[in-house]
Every structure is written in structure tokens, then in C-alpha cells.
Amino acid sequence: MSPQSNRFAQYLKARREQLKPEDVGFPSDPERRVRGLKREEVAALAGISPEYYTRLEQGHSYQLSEQVLAGLTLALKLDSYAAAYFYRLALPEIPVQSVEEAPVVSDSVRQLLDGWSGVPVCVYDRNQDVILMNDLMRALFPRITPGSNTVMTAFSMAPEYRATEQWQTLTRTVVAALRFHGDPTDPRLQDIVGDLSIREPVFRTLWADHDAVPLDSGVVPIYTELFGLADFPWQNLSLPNGLFLGVWAAPVGSVANTVIQHLSEKLTTEMSAAGSMPHENARKVDPGGTPRHRPEFPALRAESEAPAA
């Protein structure tokens, strides 16, 4: 069984077990002992033979047709994101660059970060390793630095935050994005999944769900000492080489926008006194990309370093 066939088989089994008979129009049976749907039920819904489906779930390699994939997509009730990930498992593309090569951040992107001094922005890769961040992003998240991984940081948060519904939503979001964007053959992804699987039961459960959703946009509640709790909207933009630009632009008049303005003014004052502009001190790593060593991840509290009034 090839690694590719094994990943495809695991996904089929995980999604099958998450469906209930009533989800697909079958009668509910309280005495049913099978978790999720039966293999023959999925096969019937997909329009293929039970024997063929069983071989797929056992990891046998086949040249899958578009018709079979479309049938399985409908049978497993995959949404657009899950279907995109499903097709990528079934029909993997030849990688453009070796996974051993660190992604390169172009000069134009670096200039964009330099010029965007009034908005918190950062660049990270498909594994959610932070590569670059401007000073305003560093001021908003003082305990995240280039080389940090946002998934591992989420699982290093303080116990009182881990008990909240917001943390549960956050972790499900970043884990689903890690699966959707990540390359399963990448050693770095394997390190992250292996490390968290050993020490984090919640991660093991989320990873076993096989949810795959891109990291496009959202809102994160952040506590600040000066302004209290504020909802910070964020938007990710795709960059070349499998990179993403994270932009934390808040609506004018919102508490989040007030926090950003306060931090921006504070940075401008400090940098002017030091004889340099904020963007000249943007936190960054080697132009080659993310360091290959494993960074340290101290416990994180969602707070800014804004001074007390």
C-alpha cells in the first residue's frame, strides 16, 4: 500500500464513520452497532460495487475516474472545501518545488509589509509557520515571533483560555487548515502532527476527524489591558510559493481599530525617539524562509503590551 493510497483510504473511512444513516435518507436504527454508514451503503450511494469500494478503503491503488470521485463526493456529503481536499488526495499533483526547499518571500511582498505600517500583517507558510511580521503585528501579539507556528501556539495557550468556547473554535479552525493546506509528504508537517499527537489529546481527536477547511478569514477575540476584550477580524491573501499574507484590518470605530491605532501611535513615538521608522525594525528571518529547527513555544495569553492607563 502506497502512502498516497493509505491517506485516501483513511479519509474515506473517517468520512464514512461520521455520517449517520438518516443523514443520507436511510431509516434510523437504534440497535445499529456500526459506527456511521456501512461500506455497502456508501457504495450504493456512489454508484459503485461494494467490492470496489472495500478495496479503495483498504488502500488498493486505482486510477480513479471523475465519475467515481463525483459519486463518492455526493455519497459522503462533502462540502466544497472537503471535496477539494478529497480530489487532491485522489489526484495529487507533482510538487513544483521540493518540500526540503524553504519558500522564498519576494521583495515585493517585503516592500508591502514595510509600507503597511498602520495595519498588523504577517507572512506564513502552508504549515502556519510565521516567516515575517511587521512591528504592529508584533505589538499586537508580543509572544509570537518569526519561526513560531500558530497551530502549536494555539495548543500552548494558558489553561483558562483553553477552557473557553473560543479556544475550541480556534483549534478546530487551525487544525482543519493545517490538513487542507499542508503537504502530507512535508517533513515539517509530519513533525508538527507527530509532536502534537503525542502530547495533545484534543489535537489527536481533531486530526482524526479529517476536517479540511482553508484559512481564509475570521474573527479572534483578544484581551488587552487598556481596552478590554475586542474582536479582531483577519483576512488571509494567497501569495506565490504556498505562502499567505495575514491582514488584521479592523473597521473604523471598532474597539479593535482603537487598539491598533493606539499601538501604531506608540510605535511611531518610540521609533521616532530612537531615530528610525517602525518598518525598519520589522521582525523577520532569513530570506530563504522558515527556519528548519523546531522553535520554542511559550504559553500564550491573548493580550497586548499596551501600557496601563
C-alpha positions as CSV (number, residue, x, y, z in Angstrom):
1,M,0.0,0.0,0.0
2,S,1.5,3.4,-1.0
3,P,1.4,6.3,1.4
4,Q,-0.9,8.1,-1.1
5,S,-3.4,5.2,-1.2
6,N,-3.2,4.9,2.6
7,R,-4.1,8.6,3.1
8,F,-7.0,8.3,0.6
9,A,-8.3,5.2,2.4
10,Q,-8.1,6.8,5.8
11,Y,-10.1,9.8,4.6
12,L,-12.8,7.5,3.1
13,K,-13.1,5.6,6.3
14,A,-13.1,8.7,8.5
15,R,-15.8,10.5,6.5
16,R,-17.9,7.3,6.2
17,E,-17.9,6.9,10.0
18,Q,-19.0,10.5,10.6
19,L,-22.3,10.1,8.6
20,K,-25.5,8.7,10.1
21,P,-28.0,6.7,8.1
22,E,-30.6,9.5,8.5
23,D,-28.1,12.0,7.0
24,V,-28.4,10.3,3.6
25,G,-32.1,9.3,3.7
26,F,-31.8,5.8,5.3
27,P,-34.1,5.0,8.3
28,S,-32.6,5.4,11.7
29,D,-31.9,2.1,13.6
30,P,-31.3,2.5,17.4
31,E,-29.9,-1.0,17.6
32,R,-27.4,-0.4,14.8
33,R,-23.9,-1.3,16.0
34,V,-21.9,0.0,13.0
35,R,-20.4,3.5,13.5
36,G,-21.5,5.7,10.7
37,L,-22.5,4.2,7.4
38,K,-21.7,0.7,6.2
39,R,-19.4,0.2,3.3
40,E,-22.1,-1.2,1.1
41,E,-24.3,1.8,1.9
42,V,-21.7,4.2,0.7
43,A,-21.0,2.1,-2.4
44,A,-24.7,2.1,-3.3
45,L,-24.9,5.9,-2.9
46,A,-21.8,6.4,-5.0
47,G,-23.0,4.0,-7.7
48,I,-20.1,1.6,-7.5
49,S,-19.9,-2.1,-6.3
50,P,-19.4,-2.9,-2.6
51,E,-16.2,-4.9,-3.5
52,Y,-14.7,-1.9,-5.4
53,Y,-15.4,0.5,-2.5
54,T,-14.0,-2.0,0.0
55,R,-10.8,-2.3,-1.9
56,L,-10.5,1.5,-2.0
57,E,-10.9,1.8,1.7
58,Q,-8.3,-1.0,2.2
59,G,-5.8,1.1,0.3
60,H,-5.6,-0.6,-3.0
61,S,-4.3,1.7,-5.7
62,Y,-6.6,2.5,-8.7
63,Q,-6.7,5.1,-11.4
64,L,-9.9,6.7,-10.2
65,S,-12.3,8.2,-12.7
66,E,-14.0,11.6,-12.4
67,Q,-17.3,9.7,-12.3
68,V,-16.3,7.6,-9.3
69,L,-14.9,10.6,-7.5
70,A,-18.0,12.6,-8.1
71,G,-20.1,9.7,-6.9
72,L,-18.1,9.4,-3.7
73,T,-18.2,13.1,-3.1
74,L,-22.0,13.0,-3.2
75,A,-22.2,9.8,-1.1
76,L,-20.0,11.2,1.6
77,K,-21.9,14.6,1.5
78,L,-18.6,16.5,1.2
79,D,-18.9,20.3,1.0
80,S,-16.8,22.3,-1.5
81,Y,-13.7,22.5,0.8
82,A,-13.8,18.9,1.7
83,A,-14.4,17.9,-1.9
84,A,-11.3,20.0,-3.0
85,Y,-9.2,18.2,-0.4
86,F,-10.7,14.8,-1.4
87,Y,-9.8,15.4,-5.1
88,R,-6.3,16.4,-4.1
89,L,-5.8,13.2,-2.2
90,A,-7.1,11.1,-5.2
91,L,-5.3,13.1,-7.9
92,P,-2.2,14.6,-6.3
93,E,-0.2,17.0,-8.4
94,I,3.6,16.8,-8.9
95,P,5.1,19.3,-6.5
96,V,6.6,22.4,-8.2
97,Q,9.4,22.6,-5.6
98,S,10.9,20.1,-3.2
99,V,9.4,20.2,0.3
100,E,13.0,20.4,1.5
101,E,13.3,23.9,0.0
102,A,12.1,26.7,2.2
103,P,9.6,29.1,0.5
104,V,11.0,32.4,-0.7
105,V,9.3,35.7,0.2
106,S,9.6,38.1,-2.8
107,D,11.0,41.6,-2.5
108,S,7.6,43.0,-3.5
109,V,5.9,41.3,-0.5
110,R,8.6,42.6,1.8
111,Q,8.0,46.1,0.5
112,L,4.3,45.6,1.1
113,L,4.9,44.8,4.7
114,D,7.2,47.8,5.0
115,G,4.6,50.1,3.6
116,W,1.7,48.7,5.6
117,S,2.9,50.1,8.9
118,G,-0.6,51.1,10.0
119,V,-2.1,47.5,9.8
120,P,-0.9,44.4,11.6
121,V,0.4,42.0,8.8
122,C,2.4,38.8,8.7
123,V,3.5,36.2,6.2
124,Y,3.3,32.4,7.0
125,D,3.5,29.2,5.1
126,R,1.2,26.3,4.4
127,N,2.2,24.7,7.8
128,Q,1.3,28.0,9.6
129,D,5.0,28.7,10.4
130,V,5.3,32.5,10.7
131,I,8.0,33.9,8.4
132,L,7.7,37.6,8.6
133,M,5.7,40.1,10.7
134,N,5.7,43.9,10.9
135,D,6.2,45.8,14.2
136,L,2.4,46.4,14.6
137,M,1.7,42.7,14.4
138,R,4.5,42.0,16.9
139,A,3.0,44.7,19.2
140,L,-0.4,43.0,19.0
141,F,1.0,39.5,19.6
142,P,4.2,40.1,21.6
143,R,4.7,36.4,22.3
144,I,4.6,35.3,18.7
145,T,7.8,35.7,16.6
146,P,9.1,34.6,13.2
147,G,9.7,30.9,13.5
148,S,6.6,30.3,15.7
149,N,3.9,28.0,14.5
150,T,0.3,29.2,15.0
151,V,-1.1,25.7,15.4
152,M,1.4,24.8,18.1
153,T,1.0,28.2,19.7
154,A,-2.8,27.7,20.0
155,F,-2.2,24.5,21.9
156,S,0.3,26.3,24.2
157,M,-2.2,28.9,25.5
158,A,-3.0,29.4,29.2
159,P,-5.3,26.8,30.8
160,E,-8.0,29.4,31.5
161,Y,-8.3,30.2,27.8
162,R,-8.2,26.6,26.7
163,A,-11.4,26.0,28.7
164,T,-13.3,28.6,26.6
165,E,-15.5,28.0,23.5
166,Q,-13.3,30.5,21.6
167,W,-10.3,28.2,22.1
168,Q,-12.2,25.2,20.8
169,T,-13.3,27.1,17.7
170,L,-9.7,28.4,17.2
171,T,-8.1,25.0,17.5
172,R,-10.6,23.3,15.2
173,T,-10.0,26.1,12.6
174,V,-6.2,25.9,12.6
175,V,-6.1,22.1,12.6
176,A,-8.6,21.9,9.7
177,A,-6.5,24.5,7.8
178,L,-3.3,22.6,8.6
179,R,-4.8,19.5,6.8
180,F,-6.2,21.5,3.9
181,H,-3.1,23.5,3.1
182,G,-0.4,21.1,4.2
183,D,1.6,18.7,2.1
184,P,1.5,15.3,3.8
185,T,4.9,14.4,2.4
186,D,6.5,17.5,4.0
187,P,8.8,16.6,7.0
188,R,7.8,19.8,8.8
189,L,4.1,19.0,8.7
190,Q,5.0,15.5,9.9
191,D,6.9,17.0,12.8
192,I,4.0,19.2,13.8
193,V,1.4,16.5,13.6
194,G,3.7,14.0,15.4
195,D,4.6,16.3,18.2
196,L,1.0,17.5,18.9
197,S,-0.4,14.0,18.5
198,I,1.9,12.7,21.3
199,R,1.1,15.4,23.9
200,E,-2.3,16.8,22.9
201,P,-5.4,14.6,23.1
202,V,-7.6,17.4,21.7
203,F,-5.3,17.6,18.7
204,R,-5.5,13.8,18.1
205,T,-9.3,14.0,18.1
206,L,-9.4,16.9,15.7
207,W,-6.8,15.4,13.4
208,A,-8.7,12.1,13.3
209,D,-11.9,14.0,12.2
210,H,-10.1,14.7,8.9
211,D,-11.8,18.1,8.6
212,A,-10.1,20.1,5.8
213,V,-11.0,23.8,5.5
214,P,-8.9,26.7,4.1
215,L,-7.8,29.5,6.4
216,D,-9.5,32.4,4.6
217,S,-10.9,34.8,7.2
218,G,-12.4,35.0,10.7
219,V,-12.6,36.9,13.9
220,V,-10.4,36.3,17.0
221,P,-11.3,37.8,20.5
222,I,-8.2,39.3,22.1
223,Y,-7.9,40.8,25.6
224,T,-6.0,44.0,26.0
225,E,-5.0,45.5,29.3
226,L,-6.1,49.0,28.3
227,F,-9.2,48.4,26.2
228,G,-10.5,45.1,27.4
229,L,-11.8,42.4,25.1
230,A,-12.0,43.2,21.4
231,D,-12.9,41.2,18.3
232,F,-10.2,41.3,15.7
233,P,-11.2,40.4,12.1
234,W,-8.5,38.9,9.9
235,Q,-8.2,38.1,6.2
236,N,-5.6,35.9,4.5
237,L,-4.4,36.5,1.0
238,S,-2.7,33.8,-1.1
239,L,0.9,34.5,-2.2
240,P,3.2,32.6,-4.5
241,N,5.2,29.6,-3.3
242,G,2.5,28.4,-0.9
243,L,2.7,31.4,1.3
244,F,-0.1,33.5,2.9
245,L,-0.4,37.2,3.9
246,G,-2.4,37.7,7.1
247,V,-4.0,41.1,7.3
248,W,-5.6,42.2,10.6
249,A,-7.6,45.3,9.4
250,A,-10.4,46.4,11.8
251,P,-13.4,48.6,10.9
252,V,-13.1,52.3,11.8
253,G,-14.8,53.0,15.2
254,S,-14.4,49.4,16.5
255,V,-12.5,48.6,19.7
256,A,-10.1,46.6,17.7
257,N,-9.3,49.6,15.4
258,T,-8.8,51.7,18.5
259,V,-6.3,49.2,19.8
260,I,-4.4,49.1,16.5
261,Q,-4.3,52.9,16.3
262,H,-3.0,53.1,19.9
263,L,-0.3,50.6,19.2
264,S,0.6,52.3,16.0
265,E,1.0,55.7,17.7
266,K,3.0,54.1,20.5
267,L,5.4,52.5,18.0
268,T,5.8,55.7,16.0
269,T,6.7,57.6,19.1
270,E,9.2,55.0,20.2
271,M,10.8,54.7,16.8
272,S,11.0,58.5,16.3
273,A,12.8,58.8,19.6
274,A,15.2,56.1,18.5
275,G,15.8,57.8,15.1
276,S,14.1,55.2,12.9
277,M,10.8,54.4,11.4
278,P,8.8,51.3,12.6
279,H,9.1,49.3,9.3
280,E,12.9,49.5,9.5
281,N,12.7,47.2,12.5
282,A,10.2,44.6,11.1
283,R,10.8,41.2,12.7
284,K,12.0,38.8,10.1
285,V,14.0,35.7,9.5
286,D,16.5,34.7,6.7
287,P,15.1,35.5,3.2
288,G,15.2,31.8,2.5
289,G,12.2,31.3,4.7
290,T,11.2,29.5,7.8
291,P,14.0,28.0,10.0
292,R,14.1,24.2,9.9
293,H,14.8,23.9,13.6
294,R,11.9,23.4,16.0
295,P,11.1,26.7,17.7
296,E,10.2,27.1,21.4
297,F,6.5,27.9,22.1
298,P,5.9,29.6,25.5
299,A,2.4,29.6,26.9
300,L,0.4,32.4,25.3
301,R,-2.1,34.7,26.8
302,A,-4.2,36.6,24.3
303,E,-3.2,40.1,25.3
304,S,-1.3,43.1,24.0
305,E,1.5,45.0,25.7
306,A,-0.4,48.2,25.8
307,P,0.5,50.2,29.0
308,A,-1.9,50.5,31.8
309,A,-3.8,53.8,31.9
